[in-house]
């Protein structure tokens, strides 16, 4: 009987290099301000509730992601916004809603949905300004930042 191929055949450097951009991509962003000059940032384009729940569950296993979170989020019109936001109610997350184009729900609409769940949120049209606001808030509070809801949003932030 033959033995199946598997992860055991890959060395650690190959496993580390085999990452998808925008999927649990972890960064330490230097804001060069105050005691919290390094902000932990995670880029994950999770755009369905199941994936977002898995991301948040995986991250909660690490101490540095148990602190409060500031999420920068955009959600496309055809995605389950209520389901995604419902998932976030189980975590200490405040949200900055933004947009990445014509397919995105408006940040104001997303804020209205978030309000029904009791989530703290604001709306900002410019995704880069929203990201900078999240970094500033995290620097001040010691929170970490999650960029999620859209691979398009993740791509904009990665390119900045």
KOLKOLBA-189933 format. One line per field, with one value per atom (N, C-alpha, C, O): x, y, z; residue in one letter; residue number from 1; chain; atom name. Coordinates in pm, whole numbers, plus 50000, padded with zeros to 5 digits. Atoms other than C-alpha are relative to their C-alpha. Layout:
u: X, ...
v: Y, ...
w: Z, ...
residuo: A, ...
num: NUM, ...
cadena: A, ...
atomo: CA, ...
***
This chain:
u: 50085, 50000, 50089, 50185, 49918, 50141, 49959, 49846, 50025, 50171, 49959, 50023, 50045, 49978, 50101, 50173, 49916, 50166, 49938, 49817, 50055, 50132, 50100, 50208, 49921, 50270, 50137, 50232, 49872, 50548, 50113, 50230, 49899, 50726, 50052, 50149, 49963, 50753, 50084, 50052, 49918, 51026, 49935, 49850, 50063, 50934, 50006, 49911, 49992, 51058, 49901, 49848, 50098, 50837, 49860, 49780, 50131, 50535, 49980, 49873, 50011, 50606, 49981, 49911, 50009, 50639, 49868, 49830, 50123, 50315, 49879, 49786, 50109, 50086, 49926, 49986, 50080, 49803, 49993, 49961, 50014, 49811, 49857, 49761, 50133, 49523, 49926, 49806, 50060, 49456, 50086, 50197, 49927, 49563, 50142, 50238, 49872, 49844, 50026, 49954, 49972, 50000, 50118, 50223, 49897, 50200, 50016, 49925, 49979, 50355, 50035, 50146, 49984, 50312, 50056, 50001, 49936, 50543, 49935, 49946, 50064, 50345, 50088, 50058, 49904, 50637, 49935, 49975, 50068, 50402, 49980, 49913, 50028, 50411, 50041, 50124, 49966, 50425, 49958, 50022, 50052, 50226, 50040, 49956, 49952, 50444, 49983, 49975, 50023, 50400, 49857, 49816, 50138, 50044, 49992, 50039, 50023, 49954, 49883, 49774, 50100, 49761, 49984, 50082, 50029, 49591, 49917, 49816, 50074, 49479, 49936, 50006, 50070, 49214, 49870, 49783, 50115, 48959, 49874, 49791, 50118, 48700, 49873, 49850, 50121, 48371, 49875, 49770, 50117, 48140, 50011, 50121, 49998, 48039, 50086, 50159, 49923, 48195, 50149, 50218, 49856, 48537, 50040, 50144, 49969, 48527, 50003, 50090, 50002, 48432, 50127, 50183, 49879, 48726, 50122, 50209, 49888, 48968, 50006, 50111, 50003, 48857, 50031, 50097, 49971, 48870, 50149, 50210, 49857, 49220, 50084, 50177, 49923, 49348, 49988, 50084, 50019, 49202, 50088, 50099, 49909, 49445, 50134, 50210, 49875, 49731, 49972, 49877, 50018, 49767, 49985, 49898, 50003, 49832, 49872, 49845, 50128, 49495, 49881, 49766, 50109, 49294, 49965, 49864, 50029, 49311, 49882, 49843, 50105, 49032, 50052, 50172, 49966, 49025, 49928, 49814, 50063, 48959, 50001, 50108, 50009, 48834, 49974, 49897, 50030, 48844, 49930, 49985, 50083, 48570, 49923, 49868, 50086, 48404, 49930, 49990, 50077, 48131, 49928, 49863, 50066, 48005, 49849, 49800, 50147, 47636, 49946, 49842, 50052, 47600, 50043, 50020, 49955, 47748, 49903, 49827, 50089, 47569, 50054, 50120, 49949, 47644, 49953, 50032, 50053, 47417, 50070, 50101, 49930, 47582, 50143, 50189, 49863, 47932, 50003, 50086, 50000, 47845, 49954, 50003, 50044, 47664, 50119, 50131, 49880, 47988, 50089, 50152, 49912, 48170, 49948, 50025, 50055, 47937, 50061, 50052, 49940, 48118, 50140, 50206, 49865, 48440, 49998, 49902, 49988, 48558, 50054, 50174, 49962, 48559, 49920, 49798, 50066, 48483, 50037, 50141, 49985, 48449, 50001, 49924, 50001, 48538, 49958, 50034, 50050, 48325, 50048, 50052, 49953, 48457, 49949, 49874, 50045, 48401, 50119, 50221, 49893, 48613, 49948, 50015, 50052, 48392, 49852, 49781, 50143, 48055, 49934, 49814, 50060, 48003, 49985, 49917, 50003, 48046, 49870, 49815, 50109, 47759, 50054, 50173, 49953, 47774, 50040, 49978, 49960, 47957, 49886, 49874, 50113, 47647, 49898, 49845, 50091, 47427, 50056, 49983, 49938, 47675, 49996, 49974, 50009, 47682, 49860, 49845, 50138, 47302, 49977, 49912, 50013, 47318, 50077, 50026, 49920, 47596, 49930, 49936, 50074, 47385, 49895, 49871, 50104, 47113, 50060, 49989, 49932, 47370, 50070, 50130, 49933, 47501, 50150, 50222, 49856, 47842, 50039, 49964, 49946, 48051, 50059, 50140, 49948, 48122, 49991, 49914, 50007, 48188, 50010, 50048, 49993, 48172, 50099, 50096, 49905, 48454, 50008, 50029, 50001, 48444, 50136, 50143, 49866, 48820, 50062, 50084, 49944, 48967, 50137, 50167, 49869, 49318, 49988, 50062, 50024, 49190, 49942, 49977, 50057, 48989, 50110, 50110, 49889, 49302, 50089, 50130, 49918, 49503, 49929, 49994, 50078, 49223, 50008, 50021, 49989, 49235, 50137, 50149, 49864, 49613, 50017, 50077, 49991, 49586, 49925, 49976, 50077, 49315, 50069, 50069, 49929, 49515, 50125, 50159, 49880, 49829, 49963, 50035, 50045, 49636, 49950, 49974, 50069, 49448, 50069, 50035, 49939, 49675, 49922, 49950, 50078, 49423, 50083, 50193, 49942, 49511, 49900, 49784, 50083, 49373, 49975, 50067, 50040, 49184, 49942, 49846, 50053, 49129, 49929, 49993, 50076, 48849, 49874, 49841, 50128, 48527, 50011, 49912, 49983, 48675, 50146, 50234, 49863, 48984, 50042, 50161, 49968, 48961, 50054, 50152, 49953, 48997, 50141, 50228, 49868, 49290, 50104, 50215, 49907, 49453, 50036, 50151, 49974, 49418, 50095, 50189, 49917, 49571, 50140, 50239, 49868, 49853, 50084, 50205, 49928, 49945, 50045, 50131, 49970, 49962, 50137, 50178
v: 49883, 50000, 50124, 50131, 49880, 50337, 50101, 50102, 49895, 50626, 50128, 50167, 49877, 50944, 50113, 50122, 49881, 51260, 50097, 50097, 49907, 51532, 50106, 50117, 49888, 51828, 49958, 50037, 50046, 51617, 50006, 50004, 49992, 51637, 50142, 50161, 49860, 52016, 50050, 50025, 49943, 52193, 50128, 50186, 49881, 52486, 50125, 50203, 49879, 52753, 49995, 50098, 50015, 52615, 50026, 50093, 49978, 52611, 50149, 50203, 49857, 52968, 50083, 50184, 49924, 53087, 49976, 50054, 50037, 52920, 50067, 50001, 49921, 53197, 50071, 50112, 49924, 53357, 50145, 50171, 49860, 53737, 50029, 49987, 49962, 53877, 49892, 49906, 50106, 53557, 49981, 49928, 50004, 53577, 50054, 49997, 49934, 53806, 50092, 50190, 49928, 53939, 50095, 50056, 49897, 54261, 50068, 50068, 49910, 54476, 50134, 50153, 49871, 54832, 50100, 50120, 49900, 55094, 50135, 50192, 49869, 55411, 50110, 50229, 49905, 55578, 50105, 50221, 49909, 55731, 49933, 49830, 50040, 55679, 49860, 49797, 50130, 55361, 49885, 49780, 50106, 55158, 50025, 50025, 49962, 55244, 49889, 49917, 50112, 54897, 49951, 49914, 50046, 54804, 49867, 49856, 50128, 54444, 50016, 50059, 49988, 54438, 49864, 49795, 50123, 54141, 50037, 50106, 49982, 54149, 49867, 49768, 50122, 53891, 50040, 50101, 49960, 53936, 49918, 49907, 50082, 53713, 50077, 50187, 49931, 53800, 49915, 49947, 50080, 53526, 49974, 49964, 50015, 53473, 49884, 49899, 50116, 53126, 50031, 49998, 49969, 53250, 50103, 50089, 49900, 53557, 49939, 49971, 50067, 53341, 49917, 49915, 50081, 53109, 50089, 50055, 49906, 53403, 50050, 50047, 49946, 53554, 49892, 49919, 50111, 53214, 49967, 49951, 50030, 53140, 50109, 50078, 49890, 53483, 50005, 50041, 49992, 53460, 49901, 49909, 50095, 53175, 50066, 50013, 49928, 53429, 50118, 50194, 49897, 53663, 50140, 50216, 49864, 53974, 50034, 50151, 49974, 53933, 49983, 49973, 50004, 53908, 50139, 50157, 49860, 54286, 50046, 49978, 49945, 54502, 50017, 50033, 49992, 54523, 50117, 50148, 49900, 54805, 49940, 49918, 50058, 54662, 50108, 50201, 49919, 54838, 49904, 49800, 50098, 54680, 50060, 50169, 49970, 54695, 49870, 49762, 50120, 54454, 50025, 50128, 49989, 54396, 49983, 49922, 50007, 54429, 49857, 49834, 50137, 54055, 49912, 49791, 50077, 53948, 50018, 50114, 50002, 53870, 50093, 50049, 49901, 54190, 49970, 49977, 50027, 54101, 49878, 49879, 50119, 53759, 50031, 49986, 49960, 53907, 50082, 50057, 49913, 54172, 49926, 49954, 50082, 53924, 49922, 49908, 50073, 53724, 50088, 50040, 49908, 54031, 50034, 50082, 49968, 54073, 49914, 49950, 50091, 53785, 50043, 49975, 49954, 53988, 50149, 50220, 49858, 54325, 50076, 50103, 49938, 54498, 50128, 50130, 49881, 54849, 50003, 49952, 50012, 54901, 50137, 50226, 49885, 55166, 49946, 49875, 50046, 55101, 50093, 50215, 49922, 55212, 49935, 49838, 50051, 55150, 49981, 50050, 50024, 55014, 50007, 49962, 49985, 55092, 49974, 49963, 50009, 55050, 49875, 49877, 50124, 54693, 50001, 49915, 49995, 54795, 50060, 50153, 49933, 54867, 50131, 50143, 49872, 55223, 49984, 49907, 50006, 55272, 50039, 49984, 49957, 55448, 49887, 49867, 50114, 55146, 49894, 49838, 50099, 54915, 50046, 49964, 49947, 55142, 49980, 49946, 50020, 55123, 49855, 49828, 50142, 54742, 49971, 49901, 50022, 54744, 50053, 49992, 49942, 54970, 49904, 49900, 50095, 54702, 49888, 49826, 50102, 54464, 50059, 49985, 49935, 54719, 50012, 50030, 49987, 54735, 50148, 50229, 49864, 55052, 50015, 49932, 49984, 55188, 50144, 50225, 49872, 55490, 49969, 49858, 50015, 55542, 50101, 50218, 49913, 55682, 49952, 49833, 50039, 55685, 49953, 49856, 50029, 55675, 49882, 49894, 50115, 55330, 50026, 49972, 49972, 55464, 50090, 50072, 49916, 55733, 49915, 49936, 50089, 55463, 49917, 49898, 50079, 55251, 50086, 50040, 49911, 55548, 50033, 50042, 49976, 55622, 49880, 49896, 50121, 55261, 49989, 49957, 50004, 55274, 50102, 50073, 49896, 55600, 49957, 49973, 50047, 55456, 49886, 49882, 50112, 55138, 50047, 49995, 49945, 55336, 50062, 50047, 49934, 55533, 49902, 49921, 50088, 55242, 49866, 49798, 50132, 54938, 49890, 49772, 50098, 54766, 49946, 49995, 50049, 54564, 50032, 50063, 49961, 54626, 49879, 49802, 50104, 54386, 50067, 50144, 49952, 54473, 49881, 49780, 50118, 54247, 50035, 50152, 49986, 54192, 50002, 49980, 49984, 54236, 49982, 50047, 50013, 54118, 50126, 50157, 49873, 54443, 50100, 50170, 49912, 54638, 49961, 50047, 50048, 54423, 50039, 50079, 49963, 54488, 50149, 50185, 49855, 54865, 50028, 50107, 49976, 54855, 49942, 50005, 50060, 54619, 50088, 50097, 49919, 54851, 50135, 50200, 49866, 55161, 50005, 50110
w: 50000, 50000, 50000, 50077, 50008, 49909, 50107, 50154, 49900, 50152, 49928, 49831, 50068, 50060, 50015, 50114, 49993, 49981, 50100, 50120, 49903, 50239, 50040, 49984, 49951, 50428, 50050, 50046, 49946, 50578, 49898, 49935, 50105, 50242, 49978, 49904, 50020, 50262, 50116, 50233, 49894, 50453, 50051, 49982, 49940, 50684, 49913, 49912, 50082, 50442, 49883, 49843, 50108, 50163, 50053, 49988, 49939, 50393, 50028, 50001, 49969, 50506, 49874, 49876, 50126, 50144, 49927, 49840, 50070, 50036, 50062, 50108, 49943, 50156, 49888, 49789, 50096, 49966, 50046, 50162, 49961, 49964, 50044, 49979, 49954, 50164, 50075, 50099, 49919, 50356, 50124, 50117, 49872, 50722, 49984, 50035, 50022, 50614, 50119, 50140, 49876, 50935, 49982, 49932, 50010, 50950, 50136, 50218, 49886, 51222, 49938, 49887, 50066, 51098, 50100, 50208, 49915, 51245, 49976, 49867, 50011, 51310, 50057, 50040, 49941, 51494, 50089, 50089, 49908, 51749, 50135, 50144, 49862, 52124, 50037, 49972, 49944, 52326, 49910, 49910, 50087, 52072, 49855, 49765, 50133, 51771, 49897, 49778, 50091, 51621, 50018, 50127, 49998, 51531, 49926, 49813, 50066, 51455, 49904, 49943, 50104, 51128, 49934, 49905, 50074, 50965, 49878, 49889, 50123, 50604, 49964, 49940, 50041, 50523, 49932, 49993, 50080, 50249, 50023, 49934, 49970, 50421, 49964, 50013, 50046, 50252, 50015, 49959, 49961, 50381, 50150, 50203, 49854, 50745, 50049, 50147, 49956, 50773, 50001, 50097, 50007, 50661, 50104, 50168, 49900, 50884, 50140, 50221, 49869, 51183, 50019, 50129, 49991, 51106, 50023, 50104, 49984, 51075, 50144, 50207, 49863, 51406, 50103, 50203, 49909, 51577, 49999, 50104, 50010, 51447, 50067, 50142, 49943, 51545, 50152, 50221, 49854, 51896, 50076, 50198, 49936, 51964, 50036, 50117, 49974, 51966, 50093, 50072, 49899, 52262, 49941, 49984, 50053, 52052, 49926, 49900, 50067, 51877, 50094, 50049, 49901, 52198, 50049, 50117, 49965, 52247, 49914, 49819, 50087, 52106, 49857, 49834, 50142, 51728, 49936, 49970, 50086, 51485, 49860, 49803, 50133, 51157, 49897, 49920, 50117, 50823, 49905, 49870, 50069, 50617, 49884, 49894, 50114, 50279, 49965, 49974, 50034, 50171, 49868, 49851, 50130, 49817, 50014, 50109, 50001, 49734, 50006, 50067, 50008, 49672, 50117, 50114, 49884, 50007, 50117, 50123, 49883, 50334, 50109, 50203, 49905, 50524, 50142, 50236, 49866, 50817, 50060, 50180, 49950, 50849, 50042, 50146, 49966, 50842, 50129, 50216, 49882, 51099, 50125, 50235, 49887, 51321, 50058, 50180, 49957, 51335, 50087, 50182, 49927, 51463, 50139, 50222, 49868, 51762, 50110, 50227, 49902, 51935, 50042, 50121, 49975, 51949, 50035, 50006, 49963, 52083, 49879, 49869, 50127, 51744, 49979, 49997, 50054, 51630, 49852, 49812, 50145, 51256, 49934, 49970, 50089, 51003, 49864, 49799, 50129, 50696, 49890, 49906, 50114, 50360, 49871, 49875, 50128, 49991, 49907, 49920, 50097, 49708, 49856, 49763, 50136, 49410, 49990, 50090, 50028, 49249, 50056, 50085, 49947, 49373, 50151, 50207, 49854, 49738, 50051, 49992, 49929, 49971, 50054, 50081, 49947, 50093, 50146, 50219, 49859, 50422, 50094, 50204, 49917, 50557, 50016, 50125, 49992, 50474, 50094, 50175, 49912, 50646, 50145, 50235, 49864, 50951, 50057, 50174, 49955, 50971, 50040, 50142, 49966, 50966, 50129, 50217, 49879, 51228, 50124, 50231, 49887, 51450, 50053, 50174, 49956, 51459, 50086, 50165, 49921, 51608, 50122, 50200, 49888, 51859, 49982, 50080, 50027, 51692, 49992, 49939, 50012, 51725, 49860, 49817, 50135, 51379, 49954, 50006, 50071, 51162, 49852, 49813, 50145, 50786, 49943, 49979, 50070, 50571, 49855, 49830, 50140, 50192, 49948, 49872, 50053, 50127, 50077, 50197, 49929, 50207, 50062, 50169, 49943, 50262, 50123, 50220, 49882, 50499, 50113, 50230, 49899, 50681, 50065, 50187, 49948, 50717, 50091, 50198, 49918, 50848, 50132, 50237, 49879, 51096, 50094, 50215, 49919, 51215, 50064, 50182, 49944, 51258, 50112, 50215, 49897, 51452, 50126, 50237, 49884, 51677, 50073, 50196, 49939, 51735, 50071, 50178, 49936, 51814, 50134, 50233, 49877, 52073, 50105, 50224, 49906, 52228, 50027, 50124, 49985, 52186, 49931, 49953, 50075, 51959, 49883, 49856, 50125, 51650, 49889, 49916, 50115, 51299, 49910, 49880, 50095, 51073, 49877, 49888, 50127, 50706, 49938, 49910, 50039, 50582, 49921, 49901, 50069, 50390, 49849, 49779, 50145, 50043, 49963, 50020, 50050, 49861, 49924, 49918, 50065, 49663, 50102, 50075, 49894, 49987, 50045, 50059, 49962, 50092, 49897, 49932, 50106, 49755, 50003, 49980, 49990, 49795, 50116, 50102, 49883, 50142, 49979, 50017, 50027, 50034, 49908, 49925, 50099, 49747, 50054, 49996, 49944, 49969, 50063, 50114
residuo: X, X, X, X, X, X, X, X, X, X, X, X, X, X, X, X, X, X, X, X, X, X, X, X, X, X, X, X, X, X, X, X, X, X, X, X, X, X, X, X, X, X, X, X, X, X, X, X, X, X, X, X, X, X, X, X, X, X, X, X, X, X, X, X, X, X, X, X, X, X, X, X, X, X, X, X, X, X, X, X, X, X, X, X, X, X, X, X, X, X, X, X, X, X, X, X, X, X, X, X, X, X, X, X, X, X, X, X, X, X, X, X, X, X, X, X, X, X, X, X, X, X, X, X, X, X, X, X, X, X, X, X, X, X, X, X, X, X, X, X, X, X, X, X, X, X, X, X, X, X, X, X, X, X, X, X, X, X, X, X, X, X, X, X, X, X, X, X, X, X, X, X, X, X, X, X, X, X, X, X, X, X, X, X, X, X, X, X, X, X, X, X, X, X, X, X, X, X, X, X, X, X, X, X, X, X, X, X, X, X, X, X, X, X, X, X, X, X, X, X, X, X, X, X, X, X, X, X, X, X, X, X, X, X, X, X, X, X, X, X, X, X, X, X, X, X, X, X, X, X, X, X, X, X, X, X, X, X, X, X, X, X, X, X, X, X, X, X, X, X, X, X, X, X, X, X, X, X, X, X, X, X, X, X, X, X, X, X, X, X, X, X, X, X, X, X, X, X, X, X, X, X, X, X, X, X, X, X, X, X, X, X, X, X, X, X, X, X, X, X, X, X, X, X, X, X, X, X, X, X, X, X, X, X, X, X, X, X, X, X, X, X, X, X, X, X, X, X, X, X, X, X, X, X, X, X, X, X, X, X, X, X, X, X, X, X, X, X, X, X, X, X, X, X, X, X, X, X, X, X, X, X, X, X, X, X, X, X, X, X, X, X, X, X, X, X, X, X, X, X, X, X, X, X, X, X, X, X, X, X, X, X, X, X, X, X, X, X, X, X, X, X, X, X, X, X, X, X, X, X, X, X, X, X, X, X, X, X, X, X, X, X, X, X, X, X, X, X, X, X, X, X, X, X, X, X, X, X, X, X, X, X, X, X, X, X, X, X, X, X, X, X, X, X, X, X, X, X, X, X, X, X, X, X, X, X, X, X, X, X, X, X, X, X, X, X, X, X, X, X, X, X, X, X, X, X, X, X, X, X, X, X, X, X, X, X, X, X, X, X, X, X, X, X, X, X, X, X, X, X, X, X, X, X, X, X, X, X, X, X, X, X, X, X, X, X, X, X, X, X, X, X, X, X, X, X, X, X, X, X, X, X, X, X, X, X, X, X, X, X, X, X, X, X, X, X, X, X, X, X, X, X, X, X, X, X, X, X, X, X, X, X, X, X, X, X, X, X, X, X, X, X, X, X, X, X, X, X, X, X, X, X, X, X, X, X, X, X, X, X, X, X, X, X, X, X, X, X, X, X, X, X, X, X, X, X, X, X, X, X
num: 1, 1, 1, 1, 2, 2, 2, 2, 3, 3, 3, 3, 4, 4, 4, 4, 5, 5, 5, 5, 6, 6, 6, 6, 7, 7, 7, 7, 8, 8, 8, 8, 9, 9, 9, 9, 10, 10, 10, 10, 11, 11, 11, 11, 12, 12, 12, 12, 13, 13, 13, 13, 14, 14, 14, 14, 15, 15, 15, 15, 16, 16, 16, 16, 17, 17, 17, 17, 18, 18, 18, 18, 19, 19, 19, 19, 20, 20, 20, 20, 21, 21, 21, 21, 22, 22, 22, 22, 23, 23, 23, 23, 24, 24, 24, 24, 25, 25, 25, 25, 26, 26, 26, 26, 27, 27, 27, 27, 28, 28, 28, 28, 29, 29, 29, 29, 30, 30, 30, 30, 31, 31, 31, 31, 32, 32, 32, 32, 33, 33, 33, 33, 34, 34, 34, 34, 35, 35, 35, 35, 36, 36, 36, 36, 37, 37, 37, 37, 38, 38, 38, 38, 39, 39, 39, 39, 40, 40, 40, 40, 41, 41, 41, 41, 42, 42, 42, 42, 43, 43, 43, 43, 44, 44, 44, 44, 45, 45, 45, 45, 46, 46, 46, 46, 47, 47, 47, 47, 48, 48, 48, 48, 49, 49, 49, 49, 50, 50, 50, 50, 51, 51, 51, 51, 52, 52, 52, 52, 53, 53, 53, 53, 54, 54, 54, 54, 55, 55, 55, 55, 56, 56, 56, 56, 57, 57, 57, 57, 58, 58, 58, 58, 59, 59, 59, 59, 60, 60, 60, 60, 61, 61, 61, 61, 62, 62, 62, 62, 63, 63, 63, 63, 64, 64, 64, 64, 65, 65, 65, 65, 66, 66, 66, 66, 67, 67, 67, 67, 68, 68, 68, 68, 69, 69, 69, 69, 70, 70, 70, 70, 71, 71, 71, 71, 72, 72, 72, 72, 73, 73, 73, 73, 74, 74, 74, 74, 75, 75, 75, 75, 76, 76, 76, 76, 77, 77, 77, 77, 78, 78, 78, 78, 79, 79, 79, 79, 80, 80, 80, 80, 81, 81, 81, 81, 82, 82, 82, 82, 83, 83, 83, 83, 84, 84, 84, 84, 85, 85, 85, 85, 86, 86, 86, 86, 87, 87, 87, 87, 88, 88, 88, 88, 89, 89, 89, 89, 90, 90, 90, 90, 91, 91, 91, 91, 92, 92, 92, 92, 93, 93, 93, 93, 94, 94, 94, 94, 95, 95, 95, 95, 96, 96, 96, 96, 97, 97, 97, 97, 98, 98, 98, 98, 99, 99, 99, 99, 100, 100, 100, 100, 101, 101, 101, 101, 102, 102, 102, 102, 103, 103, 103, 103, 104, 104, 104, 104, 105, 105, 105, 105, 106, 106, 106, 106, 107, 107, 107, 107, 108, 108, 108, 108, 109, 109, 109, 109, 110, 110, 110, 110, 111, 111, 111, 111, 112, 112, 112, 112, 113, 113, 113, 113, 114, 114, 114, 114, 115, 115, 115, 115, 116, 116, 116, 116, 117, 117, 117, 117, 118, 118, 118, 118, 119, 119, 119, 119, 120, 120, 120, 120, 121, 121, 121, 121, 122, 122, 122, 122, 123, 123, 123, 123, 124, 124, 124, 124, 125, 125, 125, 125, 126, 126, 126, 126, 127, 127, 127, 127, 128, 128, 128, 128, 129, 129, 129, 129, 130, 130, 130, 130, 131, 131, 131, 131, 132, 132, 132, 132, 133, 133, 133, 133, 134, 134, 134, 134, 135, 135, 135, 135, 136, 136, 136, 136, 137, 137, 137, 137, 138, 138, 138, 138, 139, 139, 139, 139, 140, 140, 140, 140, 141, 141, 141, 141, 142, 142, 142, 142, 143, 143, 143, 143, 144, 144, 144, 144, 145, 145, 145, 145, 146, 146, 146, 146, 147, 147, 147, 147, 148, 148, 148, 148, 149, 149, 149, 149, 150, 150, 150, 150, 151, 151, 151, 151, 152, 152, 152, 152, 153, 153, 153, 153, 154, 154, 154, 154, 155, 155, 155, 155, 156, 156, 156, 156, 157, 157, 157, 157, 158, 158, 158, 158, 159, 159, 159, 159, 160, 160, 160, 160
cadena: A, A, A, A, A, A, A, A, A, A, A, A, A, A, A, A, A, A, A, A, A, A, A, A, A, A, A, A, A, A, A, A, A, A, A, A, A, A, A, A, A, A, A, A, A, A, A, A, A, A, A, A, A, A, A, A, A, A, A, A, A, A, A, A, A, A, A, A, A, A, A, A, A, A, A, A, A, A, A, A, A, A, A, A, A, A, A, A, A, A, A, A, A, A, A, A, A, A, A, A, A, A, A, A, A, A, A, A, A, A, A, A, A, A, A, A, A, A, A, A, A, A, A, A, A, A, A, A, A, A, A, A, A, A, A, A, A, A, A, A, A, A, A, A, A, A, A, A, A, A, A, A, A, A, A, A, A, A, A, A, A, A, A, A, A, A, A, A, A, A, A, A, A, A, A, A, A, A, A, A, A, A, A, A, A, A, A, A, A, A, A, A, A, A, A, A, A, A, A, A, A, A, A, A, A, A, A, A, A, A, A, A, A, A, A, A, A, A, A, A, A, A, A, A, A, A, A, A, A, A, A, A, A, A, A, A, A, A, A, A, A, A, A, A, A, A, A, A, A, A, A, A, A, A, A, A, A, A, A, A, A, A, A, A, A, A, A, A, A, A, A, A, A, A, A, A, A, A, A, A, A, A, A, A, A, A, A, A, A, A, A, A, A, A, A, A, A, A, A, A, A, A, A, A, A, A, A, A, A, A, A, A, A, A, A, A, A, A, A, A, A, A, A, A, A, A, A, A, A, A, A, A, A, A, A, A, A, A, A, A, A, A, A, A, A, A, A, A, A, A, A, A, A, A, A, A, A, A, A, A, A, A, A, A, A, A, A, A, A, A, A, A, A, A, A, A, A, A, A, A, A, A, A, A, A, A, A, A, A, A, A, A, A, A, A, A, A, A, A, A, A, A, A, A, A, A, A, A, A, A, A, A, A, A, A, A, A, A, A, A, A, A, A, A, A, A, A, A, A, A, A, A, A, A, A, A, A, A, A, A, A, A, A, A, A, A, A, A, A, A, A, A, A, A, A, A, A, A, A, A, A, A, A, A, A, A, A, A, A, A, A, A, A, A, A, A, A, A, A, A, A, A, A, A, A, A, A, A, A, A, A, A, A, A, A, A, A, A, A, A, A, A, A, A, A, A, A, A, A, A, A, A, A, A, A, A, A, A, A, A, A, A, A, A, A, A, A, A, A, A, A, A, A, A, A, A, A, A, A, A, A, A, A, A, A, A, A, A, A, A, A, A, A, A, A, A, A, A, A, A, A, A, A, A, A, A, A, A, A, A, A, A, A, A, A, A, A, A, A, A, A, A, A, A, A, A, A, A, A, A, A, A, A, A, A, A, A, A, A, A, A, A, A, A, A, A, A, A, A, A, A, A, A, A, A, A, A, A, A, A, A, A, A, A, A, A, A, A, A, A, A, A, A, A, A, A, A, A, A, A
atomo: N, CA, C, O, N, CA, C, O, N, CA, C, O, N, CA, C, O, N, CA, C, O, N, CA, C, O, N, CA, C, O, N, CA, C, O, N, CA, C, O, N, CA, C, O, N, CA, C, O, N, CA, C, O, N, CA, C, O, N, CA, C, O, N, CA, C, O, N, CA, C, O, N, CA, C, O, N, CA, C, O, N, CA, C, O, N, CA, C, O, N, CA, C, O, N, CA, C, O, N, CA, C, O, N, CA, C, O, N, CA, C, O, N, CA, C, O, N, CA, C, O, N, CA, C, O, N, CA, C, O, N, CA, C, O, N, CA, C, O, N, CA, C, O, N, CA, C, O, N, CA, C, O, N, CA, C, O, N, CA, C, O, N, CA, C, O, N, CA, C, O, N, CA, C, O, N, CA, C, O, N, CA, C, O, N, CA, C, O, N, CA, C, O, N, CA, C, O, N, CA, C, O, N, CA, C, O, N, CA, C, O, N, CA, C, O, N, CA, C, O, N, CA, C, O, N, CA, C, O, N, CA, C, O, N, CA, C, O, N, CA, C, O, N, CA, C, O, N, CA, C, O, N, CA, C, O, N, CA, C, O, N, CA, C, O, N, CA, C, O, N, CA, C, O, N, CA, C, O, N, CA, C, O, N, CA, C, O, N, CA, C, O, N, CA, C, O, N, CA, C, O, N, CA, C, O, N, CA, C, O, N, CA, C, O, N, CA, C, O, N, CA, C, O, N, CA, C, O, N, CA, C, O, N, CA, C, O, N, CA, C, O, N, CA, C, O, N, CA, C, O, N, CA, C, O, N, CA, C, O, N, CA, C, O, N, CA, C, O, N, CA, C, O, N, CA, C, O, N, CA, C, O, N, CA, C, O, N, CA, C, O, N, CA, C, O, N, CA, C, O, N, CA, C, O, N, CA, C, O, N, CA, C, O, N, CA, C, O, N, CA, C, O, N, CA, C, O, N, CA, C, O, N, CA, C, O, N, CA, C, O, N, CA, C, O, N, CA, C, O, N, CA, C, O, N, CA, C, O, N, CA, C, O, N, CA, C, O, N, CA, C, O, N, CA, C, O, N, CA, C, O, N, CA, C, O, N, CA, C, O, N, CA, C, O, N, CA, C, O, N, CA, C, O, N, CA, C, O, N, CA, C, O, N, CA, C, O, N, CA, C, O, N, CA, C, O, N, CA, C, O, N, CA, C, O, N, CA, C, O, N, CA, C, O, N, CA, C, O, N, CA, C, O, N, CA, C, O, N, CA, C, O, N, CA, C, O, N, CA, C, O, N, CA, C, O, N, CA, C, O, N, CA, C, O, N, CA, C, O, N, CA, C, O, N, CA, C, O, N, CA, C, O, N, CA, C, O, N, CA, C, O, N, CA, C, O, N, CA, C, O, N, CA, C, O, N, CA, C, O, N, CA, C, O, N, CA, C, O, N, CA, C, O, N, CA, C, O, N, CA, C, O, N, CA, C, O, N, CA, C, O, N, CA, C, O, N, CA, C, O, N, CA, C, O, N, CA, C, O, N, CA, C, O, N, CA, C, O, N, CA, C, O, N, CA, C, O, N, CA, C, O, N, CA, C, O, N, CA, C, O, N, CA, C, O, N, CA, C, O
***
